[in-house]
Amino acid sequence: IKAQYNLEKGDMYFDHNNFAKAIEHYLKEIDNKDQDIKILAMEKLAKAYRTNNQNHIALSWYKQLHIADRKNPKYLKDYAEAYKRIGNYKSAKKFFNLYAKQFPDNPLAQAYIASCDSAEKWTDEYDIFMEVKEMRSFNSKDRDFSPVLFEKGIVFNSAREHEKSKSDHSKFAIKYLDFYYVQVDQTKSVKEHRTASWLPELNTGSNEGPAAFTSNFKRIYYTKSIRGDKVDNLRKNNLNIFYRDLINGEYTLPKNDLPFNSKSYSTGHPTITADGKKIFFMCDKPDTVNSFGGADIYYCELDSTGNWSEPTNLGNKINTSGNELFPYISPDGTTLYFASNGHIGLGGLDIFSATYDERKGEWGNVKNMKMPVNSPSDDFGFMYFGNNRKGFLTSNRARGLGNDDIYSFSVIRTDIYAHYDTLKIEDRKFFDEMEIYCYDEKKNFIDIVSRNKFYQFIMQDSITYRVENHKESGLFNTFKVSNITHHKNLLYQLDIICEDKEASLFGKLADKDGIWVKKKIFVLMNEIPVDTLFTNENGEYNYTLLPHKNYRFNVFDDSTGRKFVTTR
């Protein structure tokens, strides 16, 4: 009876996000003389340490479980995955190989081994042009996860304490998940952002989970726990998707009368298209015909009468025998992002992208987002903010402030726009101190400021400019550039060299007379001809600039004369 009390008490704390208290109760049964109870306590303890992001301690308990029953396939698989979670892919592969030998009929055994090889390869292919930063100013020591767009900022879930939880629940050591909001100012650094605000209009006396807002922010769909049906005489807690409408400045009472909800299984993690006509969500319905195991991603469509269709499984290119969770549909509806531990990944949950094939009428082309978006730990809750070059994600990777933490991500590759005699550098400031400095060949400072999301200035003929891209971490990239316009038969010349990292050049040839259409551009690298380009109907061209290479782009007059489309 005492053992049952400790395990059930531990489960109660685990379900309410207090993993430290759960571990405390599970530890009391580790020395139980009943081997079955001892093993059960070890299973719960390993899971609690893993969920609490104490992966090295979790590894030691998974090892003990494997030693206790070496023929148990789940223990062996969990042990291998525990090594993978700490980034030890060599040891993980060793035990996955052992798993494949012991259980050759499992079709996923070879996939587990391949995932270790891929992980080692992807670690070496770290994307230096993608920056991921922890949002320490509004993260907490508890769980903070699943950000979604709301008005001028993001709403996310957190198990942190606030005044209401302290007064109502602290004596029970229960931590409820609530909604918090933070306004996002991209021009400020992480440190300058204020802490998140608790949302009394959306929070109730129980857990509020991952959510999605309609594009006008008048309806919220969100995940909430319910008391489900009994299984083996035990009442199971399941998840349902609830919704609330904003009417006259107040939210209606929560409802879960959506046709795809059930007390027999869980639905949750909603994401909705911009037009509000399609909703994606996770569901662990035990359907042997239409599901693939674990939790799968489904979608429903809204018909002309305002009713949702029957759920449709996204198919076996998206869903696996593992878990597919936390879907996010891109603003244009063409790309679905989701978390999975069934596809080949770096460890735990990884974030993947998938696109819709109009011809085949199915979702596919699944790609791992790789490092630094993903890590050996759990990575999920992906979203874009403003455009597809920046946004937020959730991770419990090492050195985070709490358990699950929110991170920003942004593409920091230097994009150089050479529009005839005007040089522009895109301002990609996103929780950063990025600055652009410019000097002429006499080291005179050229004062440039960011306008309309671009730093820009007019280049004088035959003057070499040095442009430096500085970030919080220091000098990120430097390039030298000069141009010549209208010199004898030379219509245009651009010289450029990137001194640190590769960059993208987006050129446009147009002067006061009009756009240069289908003009031939000769490309030289270190004075050797390497390429020939043609401007498009808008006078545009683009090129990838490798570091430490002197590039020259030449446009000459020819016998046919200059071809214009007058724009003035």
N, C-alpha and C positions, 0 to 999 in steps of 0.2 A: 504493500500500500504506500509506504514511504517512497519507494522507488518510482511508482507511478505518479505520485504527487510531484516529485522533483522534475521528472521528464515533462509532465504536462505544464508545470509552472514555467519551465524553460521554454516550452513551445509557445506559451502565452506571451512571454517577453520577446521571443523571436518574431512572432507575428506582429508585435507592436514596435518593432525597430530598435528595441533595447537589447542589442546582441551581447553586450558585456554581462548583463544580468542573466541572460539565457545561458551563456557559457558557465557562469557561476553555479547554476543549478545542474547543468549536465555533468560538470566535474565531480559532483557529489556521488555519482553512480559509476564512476570509472573503476572503482575497486569492488563493485558489487560481486558477490560470489556466484550469482546467477549469470552464466556466460551470455545468455541471450540478452539480458538487460544491459550487461557491460558492452556488448557489441553495439546495441541500439544507441547507448549513450555516446559511444565513440563516433558512430555515424553522424549523430546530431551535432556533436562537438566539432568534427571536421567541417561540416557544412556551415556552422556558426562562425568559425574562424575565417573560413573562406569568404563568407558574406560580409564579415567585418573587415575585410581587406587585410587580414593577417595571414598572408599566403604561405610564409615559411613555416609558421606553426601548424597551419592546416596540412601542409605537406607531411609533417611528422606523424599526424594522426592518420592520414591516408596510408602512410607506410605501415603503421601498426595494424590497420584493418587488413591490408594485403598480407602481412605476416600471419595474422590470425586465421585467414582462410585464403590460401594461395590459389585455390581452384575457383574462387568467386570472380566471374568476369567483370562485374561492376567495380569491385575493389581494385582490380588490376588497371582497369581503364581510368578510374578516378585518380589513382596514384600517378599514372603517366601524365594525365591532364594537369595534375598539381605541379609537376615539374615544368610543364609548358607555361603555366601561369606565372612562374618566376623567371621565365626567359631561358631556362636550361633545356634547350631543344635537343641537345645530345643525349641527356638522360631520358628525356621524354620519348625520344625515338627508340631507345633501348627497350623500354618497357612496352611501347606500342608494338615493337617487333615480337616481343614475348607474347603479347596479346594475340597477334596474328597467328603465331604458331599454335597456341592453345585453342584458338577459336577460328579456324580457317574458313568456316562457313559464313562468318559475318562479313557481308559485302563492304562494310565500312572500315574494316581493319587496315586495308592498304591505303585508304584515304587518310587515316590517322597518321600513318607513317609519312605519306606525301606532304601532309600539312607541316610536319617538322622541317622537311627540306625546304618548303616554300617560305616558312617563317625565317629560317636562317638566311635565305637569299634576300628576302624583303628587308631584313635588318640591315643588310649591306647596301640596299637601294633606297635608303632614307631620303625623302624628298626635302631638299634644303630650301625649296621655294614655298613650302607650306609651313606656316608658323602656328603653333598651338600654345596657348598661354592659359594658365589657371586663373580664374576670376576670384582671387583671394578676397577682394573687397566685399563681395557679397556671398561667398561660400561660408560654410560653418563647419564645426567639428562633427556634425551629424551628416545624414544623407541629404544631398542637394542634387536634383536630377530632372531630366526631361523638360528643358526649356521650350516654350512655344511663343510665337509672335503674338503680341497684344499691344495695340495702339503704338506708342513710341518706344516700347521696350519689350521685355519678355516676362512671362509668367512661368514659374517652375514650382516643383514640389520639394518640400523640405521637412525633415523630422526635427528641426531645431526647436528649442524652447522659446516661448514668448510668454507674455504676461498671462494670457488665458490658460495656456497649458500648465504653467507653474501653479496657478491657483486651483485648477480643477483636477489635474492628473499627476502632478509630481509625486504625491504621496504613494501612488501606485507604480511609479517608475515606468509609466507608459509614455511612449513617444508617438504621437499621431503625425501623419503626413498632412501638411496644409499647403495652401497656395500662397506664394509670395510674388511680388512684382518689383522689378527694378527698371527704371528708365535708362535707356542706353544712349550715351553721348559718345559717338565714335571718335570725336576729337580729343577726348580726355583719356588719360592713361588708366590702367587697371586700378592703381592706387587712389586716383581721384574720384572713383565712383563710390557713391554712398551705399550704405547697406540696404538690403531689400526690405520692402514693406509687407507686413502681414495683411491679407485681404479679408476683412471681416464679412464682406458681402457674399463671399464664395465659400468660406470655411464653415464646417459644421463640427459636431462633437465627435467625429470619427475620421477615418482616413480619406483623404482626397488624393487620387492618383493621377497619372499622366493624362493630359487634356489636349483639346484642339478647339480653336475658335473658328467660326465662320468668318469670311473675309470682311464683313461689316461689324464684327465683334458683338453681334446681337444675340448669338447663341453659343454656349459652351457645351461640348461633349467631353465627358471625363470618366475616369475609371474609379470605381468605388467597390469596396468589399461588401458582400451580403452573406447571410446565413443560407448555405445551400442545402441540398438534399442529404439525407443520411446515407453513409456508405459504411457497411459492416457495423451498423448501430452507432456510428460516430457521425456527428454533424460536421460537415465540411464547409469551410469558408471558401466561397468562390468570388470571382470578380464579375461585375456587370458594367456596361456603359450607361451612364446617366446623362441627362441633359437639362439645361436651364436656359430660359429666355430672359433677355433684358428688356423690360417693358416699363416705360415712364420712369427710367432711372433706377429701377429695382429688379432684382432677379426673382423669377418664379421659383416655387418649391421644386426640389429635385424630382425627376421622374426617370423611371427605367423601363417604360412600356414599349421599348423598341423590340421588334419582332425577332431579332437575332439573339436576344438575351435569354438566359436559362438559369435555373437553379441547379441544373445537373452538371454544368461545366462553366468555364470562365470565358468571358469576352472582355477585351480592354485595349488600351493603348490606341485610341482612335486618331485618325488623321483624315482631313476632308479636303476635297478639291476646291479651288478658288470659286467655282460656280455653285458649290454646295450640293452638287448632284451625285457625288460618289464618295462613299466613306470606306476607308480601309481600317482593319483592326486585327488584333491577334485573337485566336480562339483555340482552346485545347479540347474541342469536341471529340470524343472518342468514336469517330466514324471510320470504320475500317475501309470503306469504299472511297470516300472523298477527302480523307486526311492522310498525312504522311508520317505521323508520329510526333509526339511532343506538342508544342504549340505551333500552329500554322497561321499564315496571313490570309485573310479573306477580304472580299469587298462586297458592298451592296450598292445598288443604284436607286435613285429617287425617281419614281414615275410621275406622270403628269397629274395624278390625283394626290400627290404628296405622300405616297406610301413607299416604304423601302422594299426592294426585291429580296428574294431568298439569297442567302450568302453564297458566294462563289469562291471556291478555293483558287489561289493564284497558280497552282500547279507545281509539278516536281522540279521545275527549273529554279523556283524561288524557295519552296518548302522542302525540308529534309526530314530525316528521322530524328533530328535534334529539335531545337527550339528556334523559331523565327519570331521576333518580338519588336516592339517600338517602331512601327512603320512611320515614314514621313514622305508625303507626296510633294514634289517640287511645285513652286508657284505656277509654272506653266503646264503642270500635269504630265510631263513627258518622262520623268525619272522618279523612281521609288527608291528610297533609302530605308534600310532596315538592319536590325542586329540579329546575328545568328551564331550559334555554336555548332551548327551542322555542316556549314560550308568550310572549306579549307581556310584557316585563319592563323593569327599569331598567338591565340590563347584566349580562353574565356569567350565572351561575346565580342565579335568584331562587327564593324559597320560595313555594309555592302551597298552597292548601287545596282539598279536594274532598269532597263528601258523597255518600252512597249513596242512590239513589232506589229504594225498595222496590217501588214500582209498576212501574217500568221494568226493575228488576233490573240496574241499571248504575251505575257511578260517573260523576259529572259535577259541574256547578255549580262549575267551577274558578275560584278567585279568587286574584289576586295579593295577598300580605300587605302590600305597599307599604312606604313608609318609616315608621318607622326600622328595621323588621325587615329589609327589603331595602335594598340600596345599589347603586351602579353596578358594584361588584365581585362576586365570587362569594359567595353566601349559601346555606347548606345546613345539614344536620345539626340540624334543629329537633326539640325535645322539650319536653313539659310536665313540671313538677315540682310535684306536690301537687295542683294544680288547673289549670283552663284560663285562669288569669289571670297565670301566671308560668312561667318555664322557661329553657331555654338554646338557643342556636343557634351556628353556626359562620360566620365571615366572614373574608375577607382584605381588608376595606375599609381605606381609608387611615388612617394614624396608629395602626395596631395594633402590638403589641409584636413579633410575629413574622410568619410567612407566613400560615398559617391560624390564627386565634385563636378562643377560646371567649368568648361574650358571654352575659350574663343578660338577660332581658327581663321586664318586668312592667307590668301596667296600673296606672297611678298616678292615675286619675280618682278624685276624692273621692266616696265614697258615704256619705250621711248617713241614719241610721236614726232616725226619730222615732217611738218606741213609746209613744204617749200622753204621759206626763210624763218618760220616759226618753230621753235623747239618746245615740246610739251612733255612733261613727266606726270603720269597719273598719280594723284594723291590717294594712296591706299592706307591712310591712317585709320587703324582700327584698334583701339585700346593701346596706343603706341605713341612714342615721342618722335615719330619719323619726321625728319626735316631734309630739305633739299638745299644745298649750298652751291653757288655758281661763281666762278672766277674767270676773268679773261687771261690772255697769255702774259700780261704784265702783273698778274696776281691781284688785280683790282677786283673787289667784291661786287658782284652783280646782284642787286636787290630784286628777288623774285618772291612772290607770295602765291598761295594757293587760291585760285578762283575757279568756281564751277568744277571743283574736284580735279583741277590740273594746275601744276606749277608750269609757267610758260614765260618765254621772253623771245624777242626778235634777234636773230643772229645777223651780225654784220659780215659782209663778204670777207673771206680770207682771214678771219680771226679765229684762233683756236680757243675753245672754251673748255674748262674743266668743271664737270658736274659731279658732286658727291651726294650720295644717298646715305644719310645717317639714321640709325635706329637706336633704340635704348641700349642695345648690346654693343654699339659702336659703329664704325664705318662698315656699311653693308656692300656697297658697290660704287665704283667710280668709272666714269667714261669721259673721254675727250672727243670733241666734235667740232667740225668746221664745215663751211659750205662756200660754194662759188656759184653765182647766178649770172648768166648772159655774158660769157667771155669768148669772143670770136665764135667758133662753131660749137663751143661747149655751152649747152643750155643750162646745165645744172650739174653740180658735183657736191657730194656729201662724203666727208671723211669721218670715220668714227672707230674708236677702239674701247672695248670694255676691259678694265684693268683687273677686275676681281672675279666676277661671275658672269655667266652668259645672260643675255637680255633679249627682248623681242623688239624689233624695229617695225613700226607701222608708219609708212611713208605716204605722203599725198602730194602730187605735183599739180599745183594750180597757182597761177599768178593773177594779176589784176585783169588779164584778158580772158581768163577762163580756165577750164580743167583740161589737163593734158591726157587725152584718151589714147589708149593702146600705144603708148610710147615705150620704146625699147630702153631698158636700163642694163648697162653692163656692170657686173659686180666683180671687183678685184679683191683678193685677200693677200696681203703681204706682197702687193704689186703683181700678183699672178692672176690672170682671168680664171674665175671659178664658176660663174653662173651668168645667166641672162634672164631678166624678168620683163614682164609687160604690165603696164598699169591697166586697171579695169575701167569700166565705164564711168567710174567716179574719180579716176586718176590715182587710185590707191594701189599700194603694193605692201608686202610684208616680208620680213626675213629674220631668221634666228642668228644672233650675233654670238659667236663663241668667244670665250675670254682670251685675252692676250693676242688677238689677231687684229691687224690693221685692215679695215674694210674701206673700200672706195666704191661709191655708186655714181656712175657717169651717165648722163643723157646728152647725146650729140644731135646737132641739126642734121637733117638728111635731105636728099633730093626731093622727097615728097612734101617737105615742109612740115610745120607743126600742125597737129590735128587738135582742134579745140571743140569743146562744147561750152558756149558762152553762158556764164552764170550771172552776169550783171547786165 
